[in-house]
């Protein structure tokens, strides 16, 4: 009875906080203390001990370090440099913004990748690229980068799995996420690339017409001078400052150290590395470090901390052991795994993806413990199913894409198509990932 009440409180608190648009972790943390003291008979210190300090160090360290990179202009320099190299090759622009968004999303907080959205949608309008293609390029890029070992979804997924004793390679998780999102990007090119080409052909005469006119006339001379000055400004902007060079070196050091430590058989603590490198950058430019304090993703820390603390109480009460027994009696663990993936996608399309990852991964543990499904494959599938639907207009990412669409007449179309895209992935994602990830993983387990 106590187990059912505790689980019911968990579901109710989760639902009420989501409907009231309140940080779910803030609601669940005191609920965990109340349930732990009242129903589980736990000491308060034992309840609070379930707060994931290791994940907190990771999240704060990573978002602080890359917050400095944002504040001193290094991230913007990377964006400008990439665009300058693409030039007028319109076909590469969606892929370019996929890479840019994935790179920024991999730098700690996935929603940090949203900084490319206003730029990308403006570029799509200027280059006559279908806004759906550009929007999906950035949405899939954000999802791919979010599962990097240095980013939130990757940290939460591997961290939660590690606490449960399930070994999952951070690079394997990132590789699967990158491959899945590249396939989705290819699908976006197929569905929405044709309109982009037609629009570009219509736009070409206008571009050529701009340059018609006597070059040596007074107007032409002033225009030529302005163009030269503009090109000089671009060249000037293309040169990173000394502080930005130091920041780029620090990012490189972080990547190299992470790879080297892993190759040597160690477990690189990315949070600690980011704290150390962030402290060095703070000493180089204190003003950027102060601005970076506002970029620390405390909301995600509280969200994950509250959920995992409550999950710890449920685990102490034996709720997950009971679920494991029920799963064993069902006799169809593959169906249960599929349904978990569907729930992850459906709820994440309207609520927090971070919350889904922290809540559903523990629910998958009984299935994994009984040997019905491979742990690494199921956890990868749940994470991806929760993430690929984030382009739904009812989520933060999708809403940002719609709001940043330059042409007002395109916004209803964007809303409609993003709804169809997101809702279709609620079903397609679990089906494909079950067939291509979980089933083969079971065969090799």
N, C-alpha and C positions, 0 to 999 in steps of 0.2 A: 504493500500500500504506500509506504513512504517513498519507494522508488518511483511509483507512478506520479505521486504528487510533485516530487522534485523535478521529474521530466516535464510535467505539465506546466510548472512554474517557469521552466526554461523556455518552453515554446511560447507561453503567454507573454513573458517579458520581452522576448525577441520580437514578437508580432506587434505589441503595443509600441515599443520603442521605434520600430520601423514605420508604423503608421503615423506616429507623432513627430517623425523626423528628428529623433533624439539619438545621440550616440549610444549604440546598443551596449557597448562595454560599460558605460557609466551606470546603466540600469542594472546590468547583470552582476557587477561587482558587489554592491550591497545585497543583492538577491542571493548571491553565493554565500555571503557571510550569514544571512538570516537562515537559509536552508541548512548550511553546514552546522550552525549552532543548534537550530531547532529540530531538525529532522535526522541529521547524521550523527549528532552528538560529538562533533569535532571541536577542538579548541580553536579559538580565533587565530592564534599564531599558525596553526596547521592549515587553515583555510587560506590565509594571506600568503603562506609559503608556496601556494600553487600559482602565484603571479609569475609569469615567465620573464625573469630578469635577463636571461640570455638574449631573448628576442628583443627586449627593450633596448639593450646595449647595441644590438645590430641596427635597429630602426633609427635610433637617435644618432648614432655615429655616422651612418650612411647618409641620412638626410641632412645632417649638419655639414658634412664634408662637401657634398654636391651643392648644398645651399650656398656655400662660399663660391663655388664655381659659377653659379647663377649670378650672384651679386657682383662679382668682379668682371662680368661680361664674357667669360670664357665660353659658356654655352652658346650665347648669341654669336660669338665669333665662329664657332663650329658650324652653326646653321648658315651664316652668311657665306662662309668658305665653300660649303657643299653646294649651295645654290649657284655661286659664281662658276664652279666647275661644270655644272650641268649646262649652263648657258641656255640656248633656245631649243634644246632637244626635249620637246614637250612630252614625248612618250616616256621619258625617264623620270619625269617629275613625280608621279605618284610613287614609284619605287624609291626615289630619293627621299620623299617625306616618310615613307615606311621606315627606311634606315634611320633617318633623323629622329623620328618619334621613338623607335625602338631603342636607340642609343640613349636618349634622354630618359626614357622610362626605365632603362636598366640602371640609372644612376640614383637608386634609392626609392623614390616614391613614384609609382606608375602614373599617377595623375600629373606628375611633373611633365610628362609627355604632351599634356594639353597645351603647353606653351607654343607648340608648332601649329595648333589648329587655326587660330586667326590668320597666321601667315599663309598656311597651306590653302585655306579656302579663298583668300584674296588672290593668291597665285592662280588657283583654278579659274577664278572669274576672269582674270586678266588674260590667261592663255586659252580660254574657252574650253576648259576641261570639265567634264561632267562632275558636278560637286559630289555625287554619290561615289564615284571612283576615288576621288581625292579623300573624301571622308572615310571610306572603308580602308584606304591605304594607311591612314593615320591610326584608325581604330585597331586594325590588325597589328600594326607596328607597336602600338602601346601594349597590346596583349602579349606579344612576343617578348618585348623587353622586360615586361613585368615579372617574368619567370627566370630572369638572369640571377645568378647567385648573389648579386649585389642589390637586388631589388626586392620590394615588399612581398609579392606573391611567391617568389622563389624562397625567400627567407621563411615565410610562414609555413609553406608547404613542407619544405625539408625539415624545418625546425620542429613542427608538430609531429612529423613522422619519426624524427630522431628520438623525441621524448617518449614515443610509443614503442621504441625499439625496432623500428622498420628502417632498413638501410635503403636510401635512395640517393643516387648520384645527382648533385646539383647541376652538373653539366648535361647529364642525360635528360633531366627535366627541361632544361633550357633548350636543348636540341630538339626535343619533341615539340615543344611550344613553338619554336621557330619554324619547323617544318609544317606544322598544321596551319599556322597563320600565313605562311607563304602560299600554301594551297588555296586558302581563302582569298588572298590577294589576286592570285591567278584567276579565280572565279569572278572576282570583281572586274578584272580586265575584260573577261569574256562578255559579261553582262552589260557593262557600262562603257567599255572602250570604244565601241563603234560611234556613239554619239560624240565622243571626244574628238575623233578623227574628222567627222563631218563639220563640227564646229570650228576646228582648226583650219580646215580648207576654206571655210567662209571668211575666216579672220585674216588669212594671209594677204588678200588684196589691200585690206585696210592698213596692214603693217607696211606694205610696200609704198602705199600712198603717202605715208607720213614723211618719207624722205624725198618726195618730189619737190623741186624748187631750185632757183639759182643759188648755188653754193656761195657765190661771191657777192651776193646782194647784202644790204645792211642787215636784213632779217636773217639771211643764211649765215652771215659772219657771226652774229651774236649767238645764233643757235649752235654754231660750231664751237664757239668759245665756251658756251655752257656745257656742251657735251664733253669737251676736253677737261673742264673743271670737275664734271661729274665722274669721269673716268679716273681722274687723279684722286678724288675722294674715295672711290672704290678701292684703288690700289693702297691708299693710306689705311682704310679700314681692314684690308686683307692682312695687314701686318699686326700680329698680336703684340700687346704691350709686354713689358718685362714680367709684370705680375701674372698675366695670362700664360706666359711661357712657363713660369714656375708652376702654375696650376695644372697645365697640360702635362708637365713632367711628373707631378704628384699623381695624376690619374694613371699615367703609364706605370709608375712605381706600384700603385695599388694592384693593377692588373697583373704585372709581372710577379709580385710577391704572392698573390693568390695562386697563380699557376705553379710557381716553383715550390711553394710549401705543400701543395696538393701532390705534386709529382714526387716529392721526397717522402710521401707517406704520412704527412702531418694533416691536421685539420685547421686550415687558416681561419682565424676569427676576424672576419671582415669588419665587424663593428669596432674592434680594438684598433685594427689597422687604420680605419677611417678617422677614429678619434686622434690617433697619433699624427696622421698627415694633416688633418684639419687643424690641429694645434699649431703645426708648423706654418700653415697658410695664414692662420690668425695672427701669428707674430709678424708675418710679412706685411699683411694689410689688415690692421685691426678694424677699420671701418666696414670692410666687406664681411668680416666675421660677425660683427654686431647685427648686420642685416640678415645674415644667415640664420641667426637664432630664431627669427620669425618663420623660417622655412622648415624647422623641425616638425615632423608630422606627429604632433602629440595626439591628434584625434585617432590616428591609426594605433598608436601605442595603447591608448585607453580602450579602444575597441577590442583589439586582440587580447589585451591583458584581462579585461572583464570576462570575455567569452572563455578563455582558457582557464581562468580561475574557477568559473562555474563548472566547466567540464571536469576539472580536477575533483570537485565535490561529487559530481555524478559518478566519477570513476571510483572514488572512495566508498560510495554507497553501493557499488556493484551493479549500477544501471547498465553499463556496457557488457558486463558478463551475462546479464539477463537477456540483453538483446542478442548476444552470441548464441545463447541456447535456443531462442526463438528462430534465429536464422538457420540453425542446424536442423530444426524440425521442419522448416519450409522445404528444404531439399533442393531448392533452385537458387544457389548463391549467385549465379550469373544474372538471373532476373533481378535479384536484389541489388546487385552492383549497377545494373542498367537503370533501375529506378532511382538510385542515389544520384546518378549523373543527371537524370532528368530533373530531379528536384533542385540540384545545384544550378542548372541552367535557368529553370523557370523562376526561382526566387531571385537569383542574381540579376535577372533582366529588370527587376523592379527595385531591388534593395542592394545592400552592400556585398560586393564580391569578396572583400576581405573577411567579412563576417561569415560568409558561406564557407570559405576555406577553413577557417578556424573551427567552425561548428561541425561540418560534415566529415572532415578527415577522421576525427575520433569515432564518428558513427560507423565508419567503414572498418574499424579495427576488428570487430567480431567476425566479419566475413573473412578478413585476412587471417585471423588467428585460427580459424577452422580449416584453413587450407583450401577454401573454395575458389578464391581468386588470388592472383599474384599481387602483393602489396604495392610494389612500385608502379605497376601498370594502373591499378585502380586509383591510386592517389594522383597520378599524372592525369588520368581521365577526368576525375572530379574537378581538379584545378582548371583544366582547359575548358570543360563544359561551363564552369562558372565564369570564365573570363571572356570567351569568344562572343557571348551575348551582350557584352557591355556597350555595344553600339546601338542597342535599343534606345529610342528617344526618351524612355522613362528612366534611364540611368544617367549618371553624371557625364559620361563620355558622349553618349548619343545626344543628350540635350545640348552639350557644348558644340557638337557638329552642326546641329540645326540652328542654334543661335548665331553661329559664326558664318552661316551661308550669306554671302554678300547680296545676292539677288533675292529680294523678298518674295517674288513669285515662285521661287524654287523651294521655299521652306515647307509648304504643305506636301509637296512631292517628296522631299527628304524625309519628313515625318512618316509618311505612308510607307515608303520603301524601307526605311530603317526598321520600322515595326515588323514588316514582313520578313526582313533579313534576320532580325533578332529572334523572332518567334519560330522561324523555320529551323534555326540552329538549336533551339531547345530540344527538338526531336532528332534532327540530322546529326548533331554533334555526338550525343550518346550512342546512336546506332553505329556511326562510323568508328568511333573510338572503341566501342565494345568489340566490333568485328576485327579491327586492325591493330588494336593495342592489348586489350584485356585477354581475348581468346588466344592470340599467339603467345602472349606472356605466360598464360596458364600452361600452354603446351611445352614451354621451355623451362618451367619451374620444377 
